[in-house]
Amino acid sequence: MKGKMKAAVLYGLKDMKVNLIDIPTILDNEALIKVKYAGICGSDIPRAMITGARKYPIILGHEFSGEVVETGIGVKKVKNGDRVVVAPLIGCGECVYCRSGHYGLCDNYSIIGTGSDGAFAEYVKAPENSILKINDKLSFKAAAGIEPATIGYHALEKADIKPGETVVIMGCGSIGQLTIQWAKIFGASTVIGVDISNEKLNLAKNLGCDIIINSSETNVISRINEITNGGADVVIETAGSPITQQQSILSTKKMGRTIFVGITNKDLNLDKETVDRVLRGEIMIQGSWNSYTAPYPGIAWSTAIDFMSKGKINFDDIVSHIIRLEDVVDYLRGMADHSIEYNKVLICLDE
């Protein structure tokens, strides 16, 4: 497809402009997608405004839905007019992790929106193997939540939850809110949500939390140990803070599981009490990274599409703002300096 498109191009740290640029040219194994909705991920904020991106210029955006408008001559699985989402991580296919089906751990992966141009644009291209069709029951708006929903699913899978167990979600932002819903689906009998925002905690309650705790008002470790008689079976840390990482360990029962999901970019210095809890309590600390397994992109993706299509995972209520592409620069600045209160921000490109 020839022509120009609007795109929010990041030229350098804090230097993003919405310009007219060429529509991407696809390869034989790629399809061109008209973007309908794109989510702003928490990781997009530092890329644009705090720490910087991997390369410049770059178009951010890896959480998105859209419609196929052009296909390469080798593409067989999708056609023009198909409603789709895209699994943005593309493994090298050669490293030991790709060969064993652990694509999210690839040594040389690229992600659409960080290693190649993403969906903060009217059009984006993607390899055929990364494109998944969605049915008419799933709105384009909700489908933009598939990628973050897979993050929560993957974490719960790592946790190996048994029916009837108690699960704590430490951090009730958008990933935490999706993980709360998965915890119920996985069989948790009691889900406890922890955050410092009463607004997010109230939403967490509506999404399935049985108990909510504001950790700025209550000693969260003591309260969880009191409620659970010694600690939760599973604690999922989604806030991405050394404080909540340590609180997560101290809120886990003996022989329980602590799962780290949130990205901190900071050191975690464990005090003696926390080390003793891990050692003497034989607590397992597990990392959870991305959501990609064999066959690519994995069960997290097919399950997220299925459950969201059936209305069993609620993403619409998590969305706090829907903005135009022209607003994305101001919003990223406001999200970075905390002058904008938000939950999940979507960019709407659906005319």
C-alpha positions in Angstrom: 0.0 0.0 0.0 1.4 3.3 -1.0 0.8 6.6 0.8 1.3 8.4 4.0 0.1 7.8 7.5 0.0 9.6 10.9 2.4 8.2 13.4 3.8 9.3 16.8 7.6 9.0 16.1 10.1 9.0 19.0 13.2 10.7 17.7 15.1 10.8 21.0 14.5 10.9 24.7 11.4 13.2 25.4 11.4 14.0 21.7 8.2 12.6 20.2 6.2 14.2 17.3 3.1 13.1 15.4 4.1 13.4 11.8 3.1 12.1 8.4 5.4 9.3 7.3 5.4 6.6 4.7 3.1 3.6 5.2 5.3 0.5 6.0 6.2 -1.7 3.1 5.5 -5.4 3.8 7.7 -8.4 3.1 6.3 -11.6 1.5 5.6 -13.2 5.0 4.1 -10.0 6.5 0.7 -8.4 6.6 -0.2 -4.7 7.0 -2.7 -3.9 9.7 -4.9 -0.8 10.1 -4.6 -0.1 13.8 -7.9 0.3 15.7 -6.8 0.7 19.3 -3.3 0.8 20.9 -2.6 0.6 24.6 0.1 2.6 26.4 2.1 0.1 28.4 3.8 1.1 31.6 7.1 0.3 29.9 6.4 2.8 27.1 6.5 5.7 29.6 10.2 5.3 30.5 11.1 4.5 26.9 9.7 7.8 25.8 10.3 10.1 28.7 12.7 8.7 31.4 15.4 6.2 30.4 15.1 6.1 26.6 14.5 3.5 23.9 16.6 0.8 22.3 16.9 2.7 19.0 15.8 5.9 17.3 13.7 6.8 15.5 11.1 4.4 16.7 7.3 4.2 16.8 6.2 2.7 20.2 3.2 0.5 20.8 3.0 -3.2 21.3 -0.5 -3.7 22.7 -3.0 -3.3 19.8 -5.8 -4.5 17.7 -6.7 -3.9 14.1 -7.8 -5.1 10.7 -5.6 -6.7 8.0 -5.6 -4.5 4.8 -2.7 -6.0 2.8 -0.9 -9.3 2.8 2.4 -10.5 1.3 2.4 -13.2 -1.3 3.5 -15.8 1.1 0.8 -15.2 3.7 -1.8 -17.9 3.9 -3.4 -17.7 7.4 -4.9 -14.2 7.3 -6.6 -12.2 4.6 -7.8 -8.6 4.0 -10.6 -7.8 6.3 -9.6 -10.1 9.1 -9.9 -8.7 12.6 -6.7 -9.4 14.5 -4.3 -8.9 17.4 -0.6 -9.3 17.3 1.8 -11.2 19.5 4.6 -8.6 19.4 7.6 -10.6 20.6 9.5 -12.2 17.7 12.1 -14.8 18.7 15.3 -15.5 16.7 14.3 -19.1 16.3 17.9 -20.2 16.7 18.9 -19.9 20.4 18.4 -22.8 22.8 15.3 -21.1 24.3 13.5 -20.7 21.0 14.4 -24.3 20.0 12.9 -25.5 23.3 9.7 -23.4 22.9 10.5 -20.8 25.5 10.3 -17.9 23.1 9.9 -15.2 25.7 13.4 -16.1 27.0 15.0 -15.7 23.5 18.5 -14.4 23.6 18.0 -12.2 20.5 14.3 -11.3 20.4 12.8 -8.3 18.9 9.5 -6.7 19.9 7.2 -4.7 17.6 7.2 -1.3 19.2 10.7 -1.5 20.7 12.9 -3.2 18.2 10.8 -2.3 15.1 8.1 0.2 14.5 4.9 -0.3 16.5 1.2 0.7 16.7 1.2 4.3 17.7 0.4 4.8 14.1 -2.4 4.3 11.6 -0.7 1.2 10.1 1.8 -1.4 11.4 3.3 -4.4 9.8 3.7 -7.8 11.4 4.9 -11.3 10.5 2.1 -13.8 9.7 3.1 -16.1 12.6 2.5 -13.2 15.1 -1.0 -12.4 13.9 -4.0 -14.0 15.6 -7.5 -13.7 14.4 -10.3 -12.6 16.7 -14.1 -13.0 16.3 -16.8 -10.5 16.1 -17.8 -11.0 19.7 -14.6 -9.3 20.8 -14.5 -5.6 20.3 -11.4 -3.9 18.9 -11.2 -1.9 22.2 -11.2 -5.0 24.4 -8.8 -6.8 22.0 -6.2 -4.2 22.7 -6.1 -5.7 26.2 -5.1 -9.2 25.0 -1.3 -8.6 25.3 -1.4 -7.4 28.9 -3.9 -10.1 29.8 -1.4 -12.8 28.7 1.1 -11.4 31.1 -1.2 -12.1 34.0 -2.1 -15.5 32.7 1.6 -16.5 32.4 2.3 -15.4 36.0 -0.6 -17.5 37.3 0.6 -20.5 35.3 4.0 -20.1 36.9 2.4 -20.0 40.3 0.8 -23.4 39.9 -2.3 -22.4 41.9 -4.3 -25.2 43.5 -8.1 -24.8 43.8 -9.0 -23.3 47.2 -5.7 -21.5 47.7 -5.3 -17.8 48.8 -3.7 -15.5 46.3 -2.4 -11.9 47.0 -2.0 -9.5 44.1 0.5 -7.0 45.2 -0.2 -3.9 43.0 -3.6 -3.3 41.5 -2.7 -1.4 38.3 -3.9 -2.7 35.0 -1.7 -5.9 35.0 -2.7 -6.5 38.6 -6.4 -6.0 37.7 -6.2 -8.6 34.9 -4.2 -11.0 37.2 -7.0 -10.7 39.8 -9.5 -12.1 37.3 -7.2 -14.9 36.2 -6.6 -15.9 39.8 -10.3 -16.6 40.2 -10.4 -18.5 36.9 -7.4 -20.6 38.0 -9.3 -21.6 41.2 -8.2 -19.3 44.0 -10.8 -19.2 46.7 -9.7 -15.9 48.2 -8.0 -13.1 46.3 -6.5 -10.2 48.2 -5.6 -7.0 46.4 -3.0 -4.6 47.7 -2.4 -1.1 46.5 -1.9 2.5 47.8 -4.8 3.9 45.7 -8.3 3.5 47.0 -9.7 4.1 43.5 -7.7 1.1 42.1 -8.6 -1.0 45.1 -12.3 -0.3 44.6 -12.0 -1.4 40.9 -10.1 -4.5 42.0 -13.0 -5.3 44.3 -15.4 -5.0 41.4 -13.2 -7.3 39.3 -13.2 -10.1 41.8 -11.0 -9.3 44.9 -12.5 -10.7 48.0 -10.4 -8.5 50.3 -8.6 -5.2 49.6 -5.9 -3.6 51.6 -4.5 -0.1 51.3 -0.8 -0.5 52.2 -0.4 3.2 52.9 -2.9 3.0 55.7 -2.3 -0.5 57.0 0.7 -2.7 57.8 0.1 -5.0 54.9 2.4 -7.8 56.0 0.8 -8.1 59.4 -2.7 -7.8 57.9 -2.1 -10.6 55.3 -0.5 -12.9 57.9 -3.4 -12.3 60.2 -6.0 -13.0 57.5 -4.3 -16.1 56.2 -3.0 -17.4 59.5 0.7 -17.2 58.5 0.8 -16.0 54.9 -0.8 -16.5 51.5 -0.2 -19.6 49.4 0.8 -17.4 46.4 1.8 -13.7 46.2 2.0 -12.1 42.7 4.0 -8.9 42.7 2.9 -6.7 39.8 3.7 -3.2 41.1 7.4 -3.3 40.1 8.8 -1.8 43.4 11.5 -3.1 45.7 9.2 -2.2 48.6 6.3 -4.4 47.3 8.8 -7.2 46.3 10.0 -7.4 49.9 6.4 -7.1 51.2 5.5 -10.0 48.9 8.1 -12.3 50.3 7.1 -11.5 53.9 3.4 -12.1 53.1 4.0 -15.6 51.7 3.5 -18.6 53.9 6.1 -21.3 54.5 6.5 -23.4 51.3 4.5 -20.8 49.5 5.3 -19.1 46.1 6.2 -15.5 45.4 6.0 -14.5 41.7 7.8 -11.4 40.5 6.0 -9.8 37.4 6.6 -6.0 37.8 9.7 -4.4 36.5 11.6 -2.3 39.0 14.9 -1.3 37.3 16.2 -0.9 40.9 18.2 -3.0 43.4 16.4 -5.3 45.8 18.3 -5.3 49.1 16.8 -8.0 51.4 17.0 -7.5 55.1 17.7 -10.3 57.6 14.0 -10.9 58.3 13.2 -11.3 54.6 16.2 -13.7 54.0 15.2 -15.7 57.0 11.6 -15.9 55.7 12.9 -17.3 52.4 15.4 -19.7 54.0 13.5 -21.0 57.0 10.2 -21.0 55.3 11.5 -22.6 52.1 9.7 -20.0 50.0 10.0 -20.3 46.3 10.7 -17.0 44.4 9.8 -17.3 40.7 10.2 -14.8 37.9 7.6 -14.5 35.2 8.6 -12.8 31.9 6.4 -12.2 28.9 3.9 -14.9 27.9 5.3 -16.9 25.0 5.4 -20.7 24.8 5.1 -23.5 22.2 3.4 -23.6 19.9 4.1 -19.9 19.3 2.8 -17.6 20.7 1.4 -20.0 23.3 -1.6 -21.0 25.4 -1.7 -17.6 27.2 -2.6 -16.0 23.9 -5.3 -18.5 22.8 -6.8 -18.6 26.3 -6.8 -14.8 26.7 -8.6 -14.4 23.3 -11.1 -17.2 24.2 -11.9 -15.9 27.7 -12.2 -12.2 26.7 -14.4 -13.2 23.7 -16.7 -14.9 26.2 -16.8 -11.9 28.6 -15.0 -13.8 31.4 -12.1 -11.3 31.5 -13.2 -7.7 31.8 -10.9 -5.2 30.1 -13.3 -2.4 29.3 -13.7 -1.3 33.0 -9.9 -1.1 33.3 -9.7 1.6 30.6 -9.6 5.1 32.2 -8.8 7.2 29.1 -9.3 6.9 25.3 -7.3 9.5 23.5 -6.5 10.5 19.9 -3.1 9.9 18.4 -2.5 13.6 18.5 -2.8 13.5 22.3 -0.2 10.8 22.9 2.8 13.1 23.5 1.0 15.2 26.1 -0.3 12.0 27.8 3.1 10.3 28.0 4.6 13.5 29.5 1.8 13.6 32.1 2.0 9.9 32.9 5.7 10.3 33.4 5.6 13.3 35.7 2.4 12.0 37.5 0.4 15.1 36.5 -2.2 12.8 34.9 -4.1 10.2 37.0 -4.8 7.2 34.9 -5.4 3.5 34.9 -5.2 2.2 31.3 -4.9 4.6 28.4 -5.9 3.6 24.9 -5.2 5.4 21.7 -8.1 5.2 19.3 -7.3 5.2 15.6 -10.7 3.7 14.6 -12.4 6.4 12.5 
